[in-house]
Amino acid sequence: MKGERIVEAKKIKTPLTREQAKELRAGDQVLINGVIYTGRDAAHKRMIETLDRGEDLPFDVQDAVIYYVGPCPAKPGQVIGSAGPTTSGRMDAYAPTLIVKGLTGMIGKGLRTSAVIEAMKEHGSVYFAAIGGAGALMARTIKESEVIAYDDLGTEAIRRLIVEDFPAIVVIDSQGNNLYEQGKEAYRKK
Amino acid sequence: MRRITFEQIACAVEKLCIEANTIIGDDVNNALKRACNQEASSLGQSIIQKILENNDIAARESVPICQDTGMAVIFVDWGQDVRFEGSDIKEAIHEGVRRGYDKGYLRKSVVQDPLERINTGDNTPAVIHFDLVPGDKVHILVAPKGFGSENMSALKMFKPSEGIEAVKKLVIDTVDNAGSNPCPPIVIGVGIGGTMEKSAILAKKALMRTIGTSNPKPHLAALEKELLEKINGLGIGPQGLGGTTTALAVHVETYPTHIAGLPVAVNINCHVTRHAEVEL
């Protein structure tokens, strides 16, 4: 907001409980530590089909954080290639189902639908934005990466990542405060 | 007649795919530095600083700037006095894309059928635009295009009576509706005139122009300036989190059109506005 002062980023750890998620406010800068899971369009479609068949998801979504990313292949000596966020809106059709199942955190970029925000408010989830396009910077904070499901989807497979001080910004909190709307409103010339 | 071989084309395209995806132009970095100094939001400033840091890491370590290494859009200006030695120029270009995306550890993001959506595994085919030009040189420009921004682009066929106001409204509304999705600060290419597809190609080509330059026609330079000011007044800001830097540049290109039409295309690029070129 206008006149804001530079605040130190908060360190947070996963798994992210609903109690921890409730402490976070839109505008907070955070450094995420621990396990996060990757998944984007094709993986989400498959996860929802799995649930529809009454089967278990490939990882426990309770208190989990999911990162919408399709990384580049790793160069020799690298854990993972460039890995910045993809547009979250494409996951909006699937996100409420995962939130109901216990998902507390989503990392991506861009706006979410009101259905996602309502599910977040009801179940105490939080939405983080990572910096779109800054894939080389973010890859440095990823210390381990392992494909745990849907290997055939290539870059869209589900990975289990271990991250250290992964930089993100809380954009929509569990009360529905939305920095995309507030930030734009604060700087919009009338 | 000068001769150019399959290998010359394939090698050039391979190198350009890697270069474009790892090294951002000085014009973009300089525009980001200027924007960082002028940005009113401190969160916005810190985001632009991280973007600059990311661009440094990518160039230094030769890794992709962004994980979306795009669909390869390739503009070829082929001198009419050059003879291609080989069976298929397009296949030479595709072979270069295949090698570049493999050797550069770039993400393969192309699906064969837009409805069936099976990844081709080698980022081919590229989208290739050929132009036959005078002379005996071949100019190749590779512009990998990410779809976070491509998806936010727009095209509209206006009535001539709707005029300049309709053009301005389309550009501004397209950016406003896109919000954070195309990874602002963005670059905006606007193509006006020609036919439907000509306006779209003009808009794409406008993204290749060096940031900081204006259209040489004064009325179009004035339009670019006005659009940039209005867009930066939308409040969207870096990454859409609020601020005074929504766009780094607006580039407008025009072409003669039909008495009955006013086609306008708006092509949005993220801050990773990439391209690399070579003359053979």
Interface residues (C-beta under 8 A of the other chain):
Chain A: M1 K2 E4 R5 I6 G27 Q29 A42 V69 G70 P71 C72 P73 A74 K75 Q78 G81 S82 A83 G84 T86 T87 G89 K109 G110 L111 A129 I131 G132 G133 A134 G135 A136 L137 A139 R140 G154 T155 P167 I169 V171 L179 Y180 Q182 G183 K184 E185 A186 Y187 R188 K189
Chain B: A40 S41 S42 L43 S46 I47 K50 I51 E53 N54 I57 A58 E61 V63 P64 I65 C66 Q67 D68 T69 Y105 L106 R107 K108 S109 R117 N119 G121 G146 G148 N151 G179 S180 N181 C183 G233 L234 G235 I236 G237 Q239 G240 L241 G242 G243 T244 C270 H271 V272
